[in-house]
């Protein structure tokens, strides 16, 4: 082998070693996978979730059956890491009516108490919906922040994070807007619950992660494609390799919860393991 052949062979070996190292990065023990559940325990389903290697579940509140849920979760050693505030679409923090905003704030407060009671650490919140002149983007921004800030003492008392999720509600469709909204809330108790599939429609998911950075406290796991909409994991436009790369860069650790259907929870477990390197 001459010098040129030796150098070419060495370069190839180094490239393969580098690629192998990049692909071998594991989030096992760093990202904890979960699935969404409702308000009542289902011991048979929860046992199957546990057997498939899920680390926990996420419920809905208000209305969560706290004591029965706590009992089953304890029996199975399957924690509920948080809840979704299930009233945020119908009774919105951004509603033009101040009485509705107050009702929504009280409902969010109850969801926070339910999350604490069941052993969780967060409540997922959609802060409002852009509906027109009476509830435009600035209204959602200002009205929701005003209500959220009234709950910051409760969040600190309970050690419960209010995690904002962006959805197809006309609000913060650019990652820079979402970043600035979180910052405008001006509290460590208000962070981002980033939904990987929801926002793929507006910009690549990995770009959202890069811009939001350490504001991301938890993840919703979805896929979305311009040709097939919401779809089983791995069948949409999300570049999961780049997603993992950006998560690594921000040193993400925490809960990742599947919202959607892959044709069975067993398939979801396998896909999450593959796509998130678990």
C-alpha positions in Angstrom: 0.0 0.0 0.0 1.5 3.3 -1.0 1.2 6.6 1.0 -1.9 7.8 -1.0 -3.7 4.5 -0.5 -2.8 4.5 3.2 -4.1 8.0 3.7 -7.3 7.2 1.8 -7.9 4.1 3.8 -7.2 5.9 7.1 -9.6 8.7 6.2 -12.3 6.2 5.4 -11.8 4.4 8.7 -12.0 7.7 10.6 -15.1 8.7 8.8 -16.8 5.4 9.6 -15.7 5.6 13.2 -17.1 9.1 13.4 -20.4 8.0 11.8 -20.6 5.1 14.2 -20.0 7.4 17.2 -22.7 9.8 16.0 -25.2 7.0 15.5 -24.4 5.3 18.8 -25.5 8.3 20.9 -28.2 6.9 23.2 -30.8 8.8 25.2 -31.6 5.7 27.3 -32.1 6.9 30.8 -32.0 10.5 29.6 -35.3 10.7 27.8 -38.2 9.0 29.6 -41.0 7.8 27.3 -44.7 7.9 28.2 -48.2 7.7 26.7 -51.3 9.8 27.2 -54.1 8.4 29.2 -57.4 9.9 30.4 -58.9 10.7 33.8 -59.5 7.1 35.1 -57.1 4.3 35.7 -57.0 1.3 33.4 -54.9 -1.3 35.2 -54.8 -3.8 32.4 -53.7 -1.1 29.9 -51.2 0.4 32.3 -49.6 -3.0 33.0 -49.2 -3.5 29.2 -47.6 0.0 29.0 -45.3 -0.9 31.8 -44.4 -4.3 30.2 -43.4 -2.5 27.0 -40.9 -0.4 28.7 -42.7 2.9 29.1 -41.5 4.9 32.0 -44.7 6.7 32.8 -48.0 8.2 31.7 -49.7 11.6 31.4 -53.3 12.2 32.4 -56.1 14.8 31.9 -57.4 17.3 34.5 -59.5 18.7 35.9 -61.6 15.6 36.5 -58.7 13.3 37.2 -59.6 10.5 39.5 -56.6 11.2 41.8 -56.8 8.6 44.5 -57.6 5.6 42.2 -55.0 6.8 39.7 -52.4 7.1 42.5 -53.2 3.6 43.8 -52.8 1.9 40.4 -49.7 3.9 39.5 -48.1 3.0 42.8 -49.0 -0.7 42.4 -47.4 -0.8 38.9 -44.5 1.6 39.7 -45.7 3.6 36.7 -45.6 7.3 37.6 -47.9 10.0 36.1 -45.5 12.7 35.2 -48.1 15.4 34.6 -51.5 16.3 33.2 -53.0 18.1 30.2 -55.3 20.9 31.1 -58.3 19.5 29.2 -60.5 22.7 29.3 -58.0 25.0 27.5 -59.8 24.8 24.1 -63.4 25.5 25.3 -62.7 27.8 28.3 -59.8 29.8 27.2 -57.4 32.1 29.0 -57.6 34.4 26.0 -61.4 34.7 25.8 -62.7 38.3 25.3 -65.0 37.8 28.3 -63.1 38.4 31.6 -65.4 36.0 33.4 -64.4 33.2 31.0 -60.8 34.0 31.5 -61.2 33.8 35.3 -63.0 30.5 34.9 -60.2 29.2 32.8 -57.6 30.3 35.3 -59.5 28.6 38.1 -59.6 25.4 36.0 -55.9 25.6 35.4 -55.3 26.0 39.1 -57.3 22.9 39.8 -55.3 21.0 37.1 -52.1 22.1 38.9 -53.4 20.8 42.2 -54.4 17.5 40.6 -51.0 17.2 39.0 -49.4 17.7 42.4 -51.7 15.3 44.1 -50.9 12.5 41.7 -47.2 13.0 41.9 -46.7 14.9 38.6 -44.5 17.9 37.9 -46.4 19.9 35.2 -49.6 20.9 33.5 -49.7 21.2 29.7 -51.4 24.4 28.6 -52.6 25.7 25.2 -52.8 29.5 26.1 -55.6 30.5 23.8 -56.9 30.5 20.2 -56.8 33.2 17.6 -60.4 33.5 16.4 -60.7 37.0 14.8 -60.8 40.6 15.8 -62.1 39.8 19.3 -59.4 37.3 20.0 -56.4 38.1 17.8 -52.7 37.2 18.3 -52.0 40.1 20.6 -55.1 39.4 22.7 -54.0 35.8 23.2 -50.5 36.9 24.1 -51.5 39.6 26.6 -54.6 38.0 28.1 -53.0 34.6 28.7 -49.9 36.0 30.2 -51.9 38.1 32.6 -53.8 35.0 33.8 -50.7 32.8 34.0 -48.8 35.3 36.0 -51.6 35.2 38.6 -50.9 31.5 39.1 -47.1 31.8 39.5 -47.2 31.8 43.4 -49.3 28.6 43.2 -46.9 27.1 40.7 -44.0 27.8 43.1 -45.9 26.5 46.1 -46.8 23.3 44.4 -43.6 22.9 42.4 -45.7 22.5 39.3 -44.5 23.9 35.9 -47.0 25.5 33.5 -45.8 24.2 30.2 -47.0 26.0 27.1 -47.7 24.0 23.9 -48.2 25.5 20.5 -50.8 23.9 18.3 -52.8 24.8 15.2 -54.5 27.7 17.1 -53.2 30.6 15.1 -50.7 31.5 17.8 -46.9 31.6 17.7 -46.4 29.9 14.4 -42.7 30.9 14.3 -40.2 29.5 16.8 -38.9 33.0 17.5 -42.4 34.0 18.6 -42.8 31.0 20.8 -39.4 31.7 22.4 -40.3 35.3 23.0 -43.7 34.4 24.5 -42.1 32.0 27.0 -39.6 34.8 27.9 -42.4 37.3 28.3 -44.0 35.1 30.9 -40.9 35.9 32.9 -40.8 32.9 35.2 -38.8 29.7 35.6 -42.2 28.0 36.3 -43.4 28.7 32.7 -41.5 26.8 30.1 -42.2 25.0 26.8 -43.9 21.7 26.1 -42.7 21.2 22.6 -44.8 19.1 20.2 -42.4 17.8 17.6 -45.2 16.9 15.0 -47.5 19.9 15.5 -45.0 22.5 14.4 -43.3 20.6 11.6 -46.0 22.1 9.4 -44.5 25.6 10.0 -40.8 25.0 10.2 -38.6 21.9 10.6 -39.0 20.5 14.1 -35.2 20.5 14.8 -35.1 24.3 14.1 -37.8 24.8 16.7 -35.7 22.9 19.2 -32.5 24.8 18.3 -34.3 28.2 18.8 -36.3 27.2 21.9 -33.3 25.6 23.5 -33.4 24.9 27.2 -36.9 26.4 27.5 -38.1 23.0 26.4 -38.9 21.0 29.5 -41.0 18.2 28.0 -41.8 16.8 24.6 -44.9 15.6 22.8 -43.9 13.0 20.2 -45.8 13.1 16.9 -44.9 13.0 13.2 -46.5 15.0 10.4 -46.0 15.1 6.7 -47.0 17.6 4.0 -48.6 14.7 2.0 -50.0 12.5 4.8 -50.7 14.9 7.8 -50.4 13.4 11.2 -49.2 9.9 10.8 -47.4 7.0 12.6 -44.0 7.9 13.8 -41.3 7.8 11.2 -43.7 8.2 8.3 -43.9 12.0 8.1 -41.4 14.8 7.4 -39.8 15.0 10.8 -36.0 14.5 10.5 -35.5 12.4 13.6 -31.7 12.3 13.3 -31.6 16.1 13.3 -34.1 16.2 16.2 -31.8 14.0 18.2 -28.8 16.1 17.3 -30.5 19.3 18.6 -31.8 17.6 21.7 -28.2 16.5 22.4 -27.0 20.0 21.9 -29.4 21.5 24.4 -28.7 18.6 26.8 -32.3 17.7 26.9 -33.4 15.2 29.6 -36.9 14.5 30.7 -40.3 13.2 29.5 -41.3 12.5 26.0 -45.0 11.5 25.6 -46.6 9.9 22.5 -49.8 11.6 21.4 -51.3 9.7 18.5 -51.7 6.2 17.1 -49.1 3.9 15.5 -51.4 0.9 15.2 -50.8 -0.3 18.8 -48.9 0.7 21.9 -46.4 -2.1 21.1 -45.5 -0.4 17.8 -45.3 3.0 19.5 -42.8 1.6 22.1 -40.6 0.2 19.3 -40.8 3.3 17.2 -40.0 5.7 20.1 -37.0 3.5 21.0 -35.7 3.6 17.4 -36.4 7.3 16.6 -35.3 8.7 19.9 -32.4 6.2 20.4 -33.8 4.9 23.7 
